[in-house]
Amino acid sequence: MSQPLEPALFDRLFAAAEAARENAYAPYSGFRVGAAVLTPDGRIFAGANIENAAYPQGQCAEASAIGAMGTAGARRIVAAVVIGGEEGDGMLCTPCGGCRQRLREFAAPDTRVHICGPEGLRRIMTVEELLPASFGPENLDA
């Protein structure tokens, strides 16, 4: 397992993801998720899941955070936090397959993704652990 971020920086990322999670729009599943990504210059971008009555048209929290990051002109993720589930349920709310690929687009394989519940950190995984043998931008640079 990877090592956690410096505590104060983790706390800032967690707080941003937690605040985003509070604004999640999940009237169908009731499953609220928040995510935050950190750029090399210290900026934090957060997002929440946004559901839609046409189920496949919803958007994940990670996609929302990455979209905000890209809209601001940032192109690199150095750490991420994802918060989902209920306090004490012990379940891991890991990014879906599509969001694992989205993270991989902007993060190195060794970038740490902090998987959290409302009470705090549950596990740290790297992008490589989440998406082994991934296809990334460097595959197109051949």
C-alpha positions in Angstrom: 0.0 0.0 0.0 1.2 3.5 -0.8 2.1 6.1 1.8 -0.5 8.8 2.6 -0.1 12.5 1.8 1.3 14.9 4.4 -1.6 15.2 6.9 -2.5 18.9 6.4 -2.6 18.4 2.6 -4.7 15.3 2.9 -7.1 17.2 5.2 -7.5 19.9 2.6 -8.2 17.4 -0.2 -10.6 15.4 2.1 -12.4 18.6 3.1 -12.9 19.6 -0.6 -14.2 16.2 -1.5 -16.5 16.1 1.5 -17.9 19.5 0.7 -18.5 18.4 -2.9 -20.2 15.2 -1.7 -22.6 17.3 0.3 -23.7 18.8 -3.0 -24.1 15.5 -4.9 -27.3 15.1 -6.9 -28.3 11.5 -6.3 -32.1 11.4 -6.1 -32.2 7.9 -7.8 -29.5 5.9 -6.1 -29.1 8.0 -2.9 -25.4 7.2 -3.1 -23.5 10.4 -2.8 -19.8 10.6 -3.8 -17.3 13.4 -3.6 -13.9 13.6 -5.2 -11.0 16.1 -5.2 -7.8 16.1 -7.3 -4.5 18.0 -6.5 -2.4 19.6 -9.2 1.4 20.0 -9.0 0.9 23.8 -8.3 -1.2 23.0 -5.2 -4.6 23.7 -6.7 -7.5 21.5 -5.6 -10.5 20.8 -7.8 -13.5 19.0 -6.4 -16.6 17.4 -7.9 -19.7 15.4 -7.0 -21.7 12.7 -8.7 -24.7 14.2 -10.6 -27.4 11.7 -11.6 -29.9 12.0 -14.3 -33.3 10.3 -14.9 -31.7 8.8 -18.1 -29.3 6.8 -15.9 -26.4 6.5 -18.3 -26.3 10.3 -18.7 -25.1 10.9 -15.1 -21.6 12.0 -14.2 -19.3 10.6 -11.6 -17.6 12.7 -8.9 -14.1 12.0 -10.3 -15.2 13.0 -13.8 -16.7 16.2 -12.3 -13.5 17.1 -10.5 -11.3 16.3 -13.5 -13.6 18.4 -15.7 -13.2 21.3 -13.4 -9.5 20.9 -13.4 -9.3 20.7 -17.1 -11.6 23.7 -17.5 -9.2 25.7 -15.3 -6.3 24.7 -17.7 -4.6 22.2 -15.4 -3.4 19.0 -17.0 -1.8 16.9 -14.2 -3.0 15.2 -11.1 -0.6 14.4 -8.3 -3.0 13.0 -5.8 -6.8 12.3 -5.4 -9.4 11.7 -2.8 -12.7 9.9 -3.3 -15.3 9.7 -0.6 -18.4 7.5 -0.7 -20.4 5.1 1.3 -21.7 5.4 4.9 -19.8 6.0 8.0 -18.5 2.7 9.4 -19.7 0.5 6.6 -16.1 -0.4 5.7 -16.9 -0.6 1.9 -14.4 0.8 -0.6 -15.9 3.4 -3.0 -13.3 3.1 -5.7 -13.5 4.9 -9.0 -15.5 3.1 -11.7 -13.7 1.8 -14.8 -14.3 5.0 -16.8 -13.0 7.2 -14.0 -10.0 5.0 -13.6 -9.2 5.7 -17.2 -9.9 9.4 -16.7 -7.5 9.5 -13.8 -4.9 7.6 -15.8 -5.1 10.3 -18.5 -3.9 13.0 -16.1 -2.0 11.0 -13.5 1.1 8.8 -13.4 0.7 5.1 -12.6 2.2 5.7 -9.1 -0.2 8.6 -8.3 -2.0 7.9 -5.0 -5.8 7.7 -4.8 -7.1 8.0 -1.3 -10.2 5.9 -0.9 -12.3 7.3 2.0 -15.6 7.0 3.8 -17.2 9.9 5.6 -15.2 9.1 8.7 -11.8 9.3 6.9 -9.2 7.3 5.0 -10.0 3.6 4.3 -7.2 2.7 1.8 -4.7 4.2 -0.5 -4.2 2.7 -4.0 -2.1 3.9 -6.9 -3.5 4.5 -10.3 -1.6 1.4 -11.4 -3.3 -0.7 -8.7 -6.7 0.6 -9.8 -6.0 0.1 -13.5 -3.2 -2.4 -14.1 -1.5 -2.6 -17.5 -3.3 0.6 -18.5 -3.4 2.3 -21.9 -2.2 5.9 -21.5 -1.1 9.0 -23.4 2.4 7.6 -23.8 1.0 4.7 -25.8 0.1 7.2 -28.6 3.5 8.8 -28.5 5.2 5.8 -30.3 
